[in-house]
Amino acid sequence: MTARRFSPHVFLFLAGLAAALWLLPPAAQADLNITVAGGQIAAQPIAVVPFSIPPDVSFDVAQVIQDDLKRSGLFNPLPRAQMLEKPTQPGQLDYRNWRVLGQNDVVIGQVRHQGAGIGVRFYLFDVFRGQQLIAYDMPPVAADQLRYTAHRIADLIFKQLTGIPGYFDTRIAYVQAQGLGAKRTFKIMISDSDGRYPHVVASYNEPLMSPAWSPDGKALAFVGFERTGSAIYIDDLSTGHLTKLTGEPGINGAPAWSPDGKSLAITLSFGHNPDLYIVNLGTHAMRRLTHDPAIDTEATWSPDGKTIAFTSDRGGNAQIYEVPADGSAPPTRITFQGKQNLRARFAPDGRSLALVNYDGSSYRIGVLDLQTGNLKLLTDGPLDQGPDWAPNGHVLIYDGISNNGTQLKI
């Protein structure tokens, strides 16, 4: 399986096939496995006690919260079998039991019928200070929406304990390839941030690549192939309406939405060298942004929409360049460490770029500080690709390829 990325700002990429996150309804498919690759050193102990539930409700809200927090790499949840008590009400909590177990925080709660829906009340306690940090009633939802309630609770707990917004109530879009030869099929999939409830957006017998979310999450741009070559499509996810945006001779690739959702930066070759173009989605007017005999591709917009970073081999090897989105100045090179740097993505705050760095032996994920020029490598390789940011700007998702195949990692 080939995969890629996270939500409105969102995550992922591999061998030209990309993904992203947003809020969309689930469907029955095989779950996607996501591996935590970093952050375990600072994991903090926390106990998520099983919530009380009505007899006719079977969904385990507390388990999803626990899994979300563990998957972040910042928390180490206590196994239920080791809990000395399992309170569901504040008055039942004995701080001494949790101090003995070395827990920093405890989460308890109740799932209950509320009107025509099901509500969840949860509490978060600081064990060593003996203080209640959160007491919150989640809005009632239908039974099949409790997973999303659990993700939202995990977001609230994550924000309270780290000061960083959570990212669990988002979605991942990725490309899945199945079968061999003439029976090979390609699907654009969307799942929860934990890989659960995958949903097929598009399915074709020809390759699909580079899915990219619109800023409002209502549309997905992607690259598809047909007999005459590649084309860029936009799928309206609310209606299912598919629009062919470009199908020019040669390469049509790497769509990237502007922050206002009114334009796409794309790569077109017209049968010659690939350059960057800006397409106005309202008028379909096309403006050429780069003019170079080299390959210019993989655009990414700065959050303010004023700058586009992209990959180019105009200097001999693939490196990252910046250019004003209005074309008022020529591109300038901004990466210098390693033999190659490619597939950059702006952080939500615009201060850094996630990218793929190649040192001659391994492809690794790095983050470039745009103020200092310092590049910090985050992974070990050997073939890590397609980084993208979670909406909170503190988590990256990427494709890692090893002897065990391709995995999504955070």
Secondary structure as UniProt FT lines:
FT   STRAND          13..14
FT   TURN            15..16
FT   STRAND          17..18
FT   STRAND          34..35
FT   HELIX           40..42
FT   STRAND          44..48
FT   TURN            55..56
FT   HELIX           61..71
FT   TURN            72..73
FT   STRAND          75..77
FT   HELIX           80..82
FT   HELIX           90..92
FT   HELIX           95..100
FT   TURN            101..102
FT   STRAND          105..114
FT   TURN            115..116
FT   STRAND          117..126
FT   TURN            127..130
FT   STRAND          131..141
FT   HELIX           143..145
FT   HELIX           146..162
FT   STRAND          171..178
FT   HELIX           181..183
FT   STRAND          185..192
FT   TURN            193..194
FT   STRAND          199..204
FT   STRAND          208..213
FT   TURN            215..216
FT   STRAND          219..226
FT   TURN            227..228
FT   STRAND          229..236
FT   TURN            237..239
FT   STRAND          242..246
FT   STRAND          252..257
FT   TURN            259..260
FT   STRAND          263..268
FT   TURN            270..271
FT   STRAND          275..280
FT   TURN            281..283
FT   STRAND          286..288
FT   STRAND          296..301
FT   TURN            303..304
FT   STRAND          307..312
FT   TURN            314..315
FT   STRAND          319..324
FT   TURN            325..326
FT   STRAND          332..333
FT   STRAND          340..346
FT   TURN            348..349
FT   STRAND          352..358
FT   STRAND          363..369
FT   TURN            370..372
FT   STRAND          375..377
FT   STRAND          383..389
FT   TURN            391..392
FT   STRAND          396..402
FT   TURN            403..404
FT   STRAND          405..409
//
